[in-house]
């Protein structure tokens, strides 16, 4: 099982959550960014359809594989402002 971590950060004059190097939309407050991250984390646990996917890695190469709809990641939210 894979593991992903959303991090709550100050961003673009407000707050956002990020996954790796990708930021969410900017939220006006820390609490609204945290609520959005919790919502995104909850959606990660929902099973979906098994389907083929294509993605590009950091070096620009494309990969194709089948994503199993029941293979859901473990999700955590890191919030340095709250000490976790």
TIMI-2910 file (N, C-alpha, C, CB; in pm, 1 decimal, decimal comma, always signed):
<rs>
+----------+----------+----------+----------+----------+----------+----------+----------+----------+----------+----------+----------+------+
!      n_x !      n_y !      n_z !     ca_x !     ca_y !     ca_z !      c_x !      c_y !      c_z !     cb_x !     cb_y !     cb_z ! resn !
+----------+----------+----------+----------+----------+----------+----------+----------+----------+----------+----------+----------+------+
!    +84,7 !   -117,4 !     +0,0 !     +0,0 !     +0,0 !     +0,0 !    +89,1 !   +123,6 !     +0,0 !    -96,3 !     -0,1 !   +121,9 !  Unk !
!    +53,3 !   +219,0 !    -80,9 !   +131,9 !   +342,4 !    -87,0 !    +90,6 !   +438,1 !    +24,7 !   +115,0 !   +410,5 !   -224,4 !  Unk !
!   +171,1 !   +537,4 !    +43,3 !   +149,0 !   +634,8 !   +150,4 !   +167,0 !   +774,0 !    +91,8 !   +246,9 !   +611,2 !   +271,1 !  Unk !
!    +70,6 !   +862,8 !   +117,7 !    +84,7 !  +1000,2 !    +73,4 !    +66,5 !  +1093,5 !   +192,8 !    -17,3 !  +1032,9 !    -38,5 !  Unk !
!   +127,2 !  +1212,1 !   +180,8 !   +121,6 !  +1308,0 !   +291,8 !    +89,9 !  +1446,0 !   +235,9 !   +256,0 !  +1310,3 !   +371,7 !  Unk !
!    -21,1 !  +1500,9 !   +280,9 !    -55,0 !  +1639,9 !   +251,9 !     +7,3 !  +1726,2 !   +359,7 !   -209,9 !  +1661,5 !   +244,6 !  Unk !
!    +61,3 !  +1839,8 !   +320,0 !   +122,4 !  +1932,1 !   +415,9 !    +51,8 !  +2066,6 !   +406,1 !   +275,5 !  +1947,8 !   +389,8 !  Unk !
!    +15,1 !  +2124,4 !   +520,0 !    -48,6 !  +2255,4 !   +524,6 !    +62,9 !  +2360,8 !   +528,5 !   -145,2 !  +2268,5 !   +649,4 !  Unk !
!    +58,4 !  +2455,4 !   +432,7 !   +165,5 !  +2555,0 !   +420,6 !   +107,6 !  +2692,1 !   +385,7 !   +268,3 !  +2511,7 !   +313,3 !  Unk !
!   +183,1 !  +2796,7 !   +422,3 !   +148,7 !  +2930,2 !   +373,9 !   +183,7 !  +2935,5 !   +226,4 !   +223,4 !  +3042,6 !   +454,5 !  Unk !
!    +94,3 !  +2996,7 !   +148,1 !   +117,1 !  +2997,3 !     +3,8 !    +41,0 !  +3111,6 !    -62,1 !    +75,2 !  +2863,0 !    -58,0 !  Unk !
!   +111,2 !  +3189,3 !   -139,4 !    +49,8 !  +3290,1 !   -226,0 !    -42,8 !  +3386,5 !   -150,1 !    -28,4 !  +3221,3 !   -336,1 !  Unk !
!     +0,8 !  +3430,5 !    -33,5 !    -77,4 !  +3525,3 !    +45,1 !   -187,4 !  +3463,0 !   +128,2 !   -136,9 !  +3625,5 !    -44,3 !  Unk !
!   -191,2 !  +3331,8 !   +134,7 !   -292,8 !  +3260,6 !   +212,7 !   -236,6 !  +3127,8 !   +258,8 !   -422,1 !  +3239,2 !   +130,1 !  Unk !
!   -319,5 !  +3025,5 !   +255,6 !   -280,0 !  +2891,7 !   +298,6 !   -320,0 !  +2790,0 !   +193,1 !   -343,7 !  +2856,4 !   +434,6 !  Unk !
!   -245,3 !  +2681,3 !   +186,1 !   -275,4 !  +2574,0 !    +91,5 !   -232,5 !  +2442,0 !   +153,1 !   -204,5 !  +2597,3 !    -45,5 !  Unk !
!   -273,7 !  +2334,3 !    +89,9 !   -213,9 !  +2205,1 !   +122,3 !   -135,2 !  +2163,8 !     -0,9 !   -322,8 !  +2096,1 !   +162,5 !  Unk !
!    -30,9 !  +2086,6 !    +20,5 !    +46,7 !  +2042,2 !    -94,0 !    +79,4 !  +1894,7 !    -80,8 !   +174,9 !  +2124,5 !   -107,9 !  Unk !
!    +99,3 !  +1835,1 !   -194,0 !   +138,8 !  +1695,1 !   -204,8 !   +264,3 !  +1694,5 !   -289,4 !    +24,4 !  +1604,3 !   -267,3 !  Unk !
!   +376,4 !  +1663,1 !   -227,2 !   +503,7 !  +1673,7 !   -298,0 !   +530,7 !  +1818,5 !   -330,1 !   +503,7 !  +1588,7 !   -426,6 !  Unk !
!   +547,9 !  +1849,4 !   -458,0 !   +574,5 !  +1986,3 !   -501,9 !   +450,5 !  +2055,2 !   -558,9 !   +684,5 !  +1986,2 !   -605,5 !  Unk !
!   +333,3 !  +1992,2 !   -545,5 !   +210,5 !  +2044,6 !   -605,3 !   +122,2 !  +2106,8 !   -497,6 !   +134,0 !  +1932,9 !   -680,0 !  Unk !
!    +84,4 !  +2234,0 !   -519,9 !     +1,3 !  +2307,7 !   -425,4 !   -145,7 !  +2300,9 !   -465,8 !    +47,1 !  +2453,7 !   -416,4 !  Unk !
!   -232,4 !  +2302,2 !   -366,5 !   -375,5 !  +2317,2 !   -391,7 !   -402,7 !  +2462,4 !   -426,4 !   -460,3 !  +2272,2 !   -268,7 !  Unk !
!   -529,0 !  +2493,0 !   -446,8 !   -567,4 !  +2633,5 !   -459,4 !   -537,3 !  +2703,2 !   -326,9 !   -719,0 !  +2648,2 !   -498,1 !  Unk !
!   -524,1 !  +2833,7 !   -330,9 !   -495,5 !  +2910,3 !   -209,8 !   -625,4 !  +2934,3 !   -132,8 !   -426,4 !  +3045,2 !   -244,7 !  Unk !
!   -619,7 !  +2914,7 !     -2,6 !   -734,9 !  +2935,0 !    +86,1 !   -708,0 !  +3057,7 !   +173,2 !   -761,8 !  +2807,9 !   +175,1 !  Unk !
!   -813,9 !  +3127,8 !   +213,3 !   -793,7 !  +3251,2 !   +290,6 !   -744,3 !  +3228,5 !   +433,0 !   -921,4 !  +3328,2 !   +295,6 !  Unk !
!   -764,2 !  +3108,4 !   +487,1 !   -722,6 !  +3083,4 !   +625,0 !   -660,2 !  +2945,0 !   +638,8 !   -841,8 !  +3097,4 !   +720,3 !  Unk !
!   -584,9 !  +2930,9 !   +744,9 !   -525,4 !  +2801,0 !   +777,6 !   -633,8 !  +2695,6 !   +794,7 !   -440,1 !  +2810,8 !   +905,5 !  Unk !
!   -739,6 !  +2729,2 !   +867,7 !   -846,2 !  +2632,2 !   +894,6 !   -917,1 !  +2586,9 !   +767,5 !   -947,4 !  +2691,6 !   +990,4 !  Unk !
!   -936,1 !  +2676,6 !   +672,2 !  -1002,2 !  +2635,1 !   +548,1 !   -909,9 !  +2546,8 !   +464,0 !  -1046,2 !  +2758,4 !   +466,6 !  Unk !
!   -779,8 !  +2572,0 !   +466,0 !   -685,5 !  +2484,8 !   +395,2 !   -681,1 !  +2347,1 !   +461,4 !   -544,0 !  +2548,0 !   +392,6 !  Unk !
!   -683,7 !  +2344,5 !   +593,6 !   -684,2 !  +2217,3 !   +665,5 !   -811,4 !  +2138,3 !   +635,4 !   -670,9 !  +2241,1 !   +816,6 !  Unk !
!   -926,1 !  +2206,1 !   +632,4 !  -1052,6 !  +2138,8 !   +599,9 !  -1048,3 !  +2082,1 !   +458,2 !  -1171,7 !  +2236,4 !   +614,6 !  Unk !
!   -991,5 !  +2157,5 !   +363,8 !   -980,7 !  +2109,8 !   +226,1 !   -887,4 !  +1989,0 !   +217,3 !   -930,5 !  +2222,2 !   +134,3 !  Unk !
!   -778,6 !  +1990,5 !   +293,7 !   -686,4 !  +1876,1 !   +295,0 !   -754,7 !  +1753,6 !   +353,8 !   -558,8 !  +1909,5 !   +375,1 !  Unk !
!   -832,0 !  +1772,7 !   +458,5 !   -905,5 !  +1659,4 !   +517,5 !  -1005,9 !  +1602,8 !   +418,4 !   -977,9 !  +1702,6 !   +646,8 !  Unk !
!  -1071,4 !  +1689,7 !   +343,0 !  -1165,8 !  +1645,4 !   +241,5 !  -1094,2 !  +1566,0 !   +132,1 !  -1239,4 !  +1765,8 !   +180,8 !  Unk !
!   -979,4 !  +1616,5 !    +87,2 !   -901,3 !  +1546,2 !    -15,1 !   -854,4 !  +1410,9 !    +37,4 !   -780,1 !  +1631,2 !    -59,2 !  Unk !
!   -810,7 !  +1406,8 !   +162,8 !   -765,3 !  +1280,8 !   +222,9 !   -879,9 !  +1180,3 !   +231,6 !   -706,3 !  +1306,0 !   +363,1 !  Unk !
!   -999,0 !  +1227,1 !   +266,2 !  -1114,9 !  +1137,2 !   +275,2 !  -1149,4 !  +1079,7 !   +138,1 !  -1236,9 !  +1211,5 !   +333,6 !  Unk !
!  -1137,9 !  +1160,2 !    +34,4 !  -1167,2 !  +1111,1 !   -100,9 !  -1066,5 !  +1005,6 !   -144,9 !  -1167,6 !  +1227,3 !   -200,7 !  Unk !
!   -944,9 !  +1010,5 !    -92,2 !   -843,2 !   +911,2 !   -128,2 !   -882,9 !   +770,3 !    -85,4 !   -709,6 !   +948,0 !    -65,2 !  Unk !
!   -966,7 !   +758,5 !    +15,5 !  -1003,3 !   +625,9 !    +67,5 !  -1119,1 !   +562,5 !     -8,2 !  -1039,1 !   +636,1 !   +213,8 !  Unk !
!  -1181,6 !   +636,1 !    -98,3 !  -1296,5 !   +584,8 !   -172,7 !  -1248,2 !   +497,2 !   -287,1 !  -1384,1 !   +700,5 !   -226,2 !  Unk !
!  -1298,6 !   +374,0 !   -292,5 !  -1262,7 !   +284,4 !   -402,1 !  -1317,2 !   +337,8 !   -532,9 !  -1315,1 !   +142,4 !   -376,3 !  Unk !
!  -1247,1 !   +309,6 !   -637,6 !  -1288,7 !   +354,5 !   -770,2 !  -1288,6 !   +238,7 !   -866,9 !  -1197,6 !   +466,2 !   -821,3 !  Unk !
!  -1280,9 !   +271,2 !   -993,0 !  -1279,4 !   +170,5 !  -1098,0 !  -1135,1 !   +130,5 !  -1129,4 !  -1350,5 !   +222,8 !  -1225,1 !  Unk !
!  -1115,9 !     +7,1 !  -1166,5 !   -986,3 !    -36,9 !  -1216,9 !   -976,8 !    +11,9 !  -1360,6 !   -969,0 !   -193,9 !  -1207,1 !  Unk !
!   -871,1 !    +92,6 !  -1389,1 !   -858,6 !   +151,3 !  -1521,8 !   -712,3 !   +168,7 !  -1559,9 !   -931,0 !   +285,7 !  -1527,7 !  Unk !
!   -687,2 !   +175,7 !  -1688,9 !   -551,0 !   +206,9 !  -1732,7 !   -522,4 !   +355,3 !  -1707,6 !   -531,5 !   +171,6 !  -1883,7 !  Unk !
!   -400,3 !   +385,7 !  -1669,3 !   -359,0 !   +524,8 !  -1649,6 !   -226,7 !   +547,9 !  -1720,6 !   -346,9 !   +559,0 !  -1498,4 !  Unk !
!   -200,1 !   +672,6 !  -1753,1 !    -72,1 !   +714,3 !  -1810,3 !    -23,5 !   +832,9 !  -1728,8 !    -85,1 !   +750,8 !  -1963,6 !  Unk !
!   +106,8 !   +835,5 !  -1702,0 !   +163,8 !   +947,3 !  -1626,6 !   +306,4 !   +971,1 !  -1671,6 !   +158,8 !   +920,3 !  -1474,4 !  Unk !
!   +350,5 !  +1094,7 !  -1649,0 !   +485,2 !  +1135,6 !  -1687,1 !   +570,4 !  +1147,8 !  -1562,7 !   +483,3 !  +1268,9 !  -1765,3 !  Unk !
!   +690,2 !  +1088,7 !  -1563,3 !   +778,1 !  +1098,7 !  -1446,8 !   +862,4 !  +1226,3 !  -1454,7 !   +869,6 !   +974,0 !  -1436,9 !  Unk !
!   +946,7 !  +1247,8 !  -1352,7 !  +1025,6 !  +1370,9 !  -1344,4 !  +1120,8 !  +1389,2 !  -1461,7 !  +1104,1 !  +1372,3 !  -1216,4 !  Unk !
!  +1163,1 !  +1279,4 !  -1522,2 !  +1256,4 !  +1290,3 !  -1634,7 !  +1184,2 !  +1306,8 !  -1768,0 !  +1346,1 !  +1167,9 !  -1640,2 !  Unk !
!  +1052,1 !  +1314,0 !  -1765,3 !   +976,0 !  +1336,7 !  -1887,8 !   +930,2 !  +1211,3 !  -1959,6 !  +1056,5 !  +1416,6 !  -1980,1 !  Unk !
!   +962,1 !  +1094,5 !  -1905,1 !   +918,8 !   +969,8 !  -1967,2 !   +775,7 !   +936,5 !  -1928,5 !  +1011,7 !   +855,4 !  -1927,9 !  Unk !
!   +701,3 !   +883,2 !  -2024,4 !   +562,9 !   +843,5 !  -1999,8 !   +556,8 !   +695,9 !  -1962,6 !   +475,0 !   +871,5 !  -2123,7 !  Unk !
!   +466,5 !   +663,4 !  -1872,5 !   +444,8 !   +526,5 !  -1826,3 !   +296,4 !   +495,2 !  -1836,7 !   +495,9 !   +506,9 !  -1680,1 !  Unk !
!   +265,4 !   +370,8 !  -1865,1 !   +127,1 !   +324,5 !  -1865,6 !   +117,8 !   +204,8 !  -1772,3 !    +79,2 !   +287,6 !  -2010,3 !  Unk !
!    +10,7 !   +201,2 !  -1694,4 !    -13,9 !    +88,1 !  -1606,4 !   -161,3 !    +81,0 !  -1574,9 !    +69,0 !    +98,8 !  -1477,3 !  Unk !
!   -200,6 !    -24,4 !  -1507,8 !   -339,5 !    -40,4 !  -1466,8 !   -348,2 !     -5,4 !  -1318,9 !   -391,6 !   -186,0 !  -1494,5 !  Unk !
!   -435,9 !    +88,8 !  -1286,3 !   -457,8 !   +128,9 !  -1147,0 !   -577,5 !    +50,2 !  -1093,2 !   -482,1 !   +284,6 !  -1135,0 !  Unk !
!   -551,5 !    -26,2 !   -989,6 !   -657,9 !   -104,5 !   -927,3 !   -747,0 !    -11,9 !   -844,3 !   -598,6 !   -218,1 !   -838,7 !  Unk !
!   -874,6 !    -15,1 !   -866,6 !   -968,4 !    +73,5 !   -798,1 !   -975,6 !    +52,9 !   -648,5 !  -1103,3 !    +56,1 !   -855,1 !  Unk !
!   -932,5 !    -63,8 !   -601,0 !   -938,1 !    -90,9 !   -456,8 !   -804,0 !    -67,6 !   -388,3 !   -983,3 !   -233,8 !   -432,4 !  Unk !
!   -701,1 !    -32,2 !   -465,5 !   -567,9 !     -7,7 !   -410,1 !   -558,8 !   +138,7 !   -367,3 !   -456,1 !    -42,6 !   -514,1 !  Unk !
!   -598,0 !   +167,2 !   -245,4 !   -603,3 !   +304,1 !   -195,6 !   -485,0 !   +331,4 !   -103,9 !   -735,6 !   +329,9 !   -121,6 !  Unk !
!   -429,6 !   +451,7 !   -107,6 !   -312,5 !   +483,0 !    -25,0 !   -349,6 !   +513,2 !   +119,8 !   -237,8 !   +601,2 !    -83,8 !  Unk !
!   -252,6 !   +498,6 !   +207,4 !   -265,9 !   +551,7 !   +343,2 !   -238,1 !   +701,2 !   +331,3 !   -166,5 !   +480,0 !   +447,0 !  Unk !
!   -315,2 !   +782,5 !   +400,7 !   -302,7 !   +927,9 !   +388,3 !   -281,3 !   +990,0 !   +525,6 !   -428,0 !   +988,5 !   +320,7 !  Unk !
!   -188,6 !  +1085,8 !   +531,4 !   -171,2 !  +1163,5 !   +653,9 !   -166,2 !  +1311,2 !   +617,1 !    -41,9 !  +1120,4 !   +730,7 !  Unk !
!   -196,8 !  +1394,5 !   +714,0 !   -189,6 !  +1538,9 !   +696,5 !    -88,1 !  +1592,0 !   +796,2 !   -329,8 !  +1606,8 !   +715,9 !  Unk !
!    +13,1 !  +1658,3 !   +743,7 !   +115,1 !  +1718,6 !   +828,5 !    +83,8 !  +1867,9 !   +839,3 !   +260,0 !  +1694,1 !   +771,0 !  Unk !
!    +77,0 !  +1914,6 !   +962,1 !    +41,6 !  +2054,0 !   +986,4 !   +141,5 !  +2114,0 !  +1085,2 !   -104,4 !  +2066,3 !  +1040,3 !  Unk !
!   +252,7 !  +2168,6 !  +1032,9 !   +354,9 !  +2223,6 !  +1123,5 !   +300,6 !  +2332,3 !  +1217,7 !   +469,4 !  +2280,9 !  +1041,8 !  Unk !
!   +199,3 !  +2406,3 !  +1173,4 !   +141,6 !  +2510,5 !  +1259,6 !    +73,3 !  +2450,4 !  +1382,4 !    +41,1 !  +2595,2 !  +1180,5 !  Unk !
!    +28,9 !  +2326,5 !  +1371,2 !    -37,5 !  +2258,4 !  +1482,4 !    +55,4 !  +2162,0 !  +1553,8 !   -159,7 !  +2184,0 !  +1432,9 !  Unk !
!   +181,4 !  +2153,8 !  +1507,6 !   +279,2 !  +2069,5 !  +1574,1 !   +272,5 !  +1923,2 !  +1538,8 !   +264,3 !  +2083,1 !  +1717,7 !  Unk !
!   +218,1 !  +1888,4 !  +1422,3 !   +220,7 !  +1746,9 !  +1378,7 !   +257,3 !  +1734,0 !  +1235,2 !    +87,2 !  +1680,6 !  +1401,5 !  Unk !
+----------+----------+----------+----------+----------+----------+----------+----------+----------+----------+----------+----------+------+
</rs>
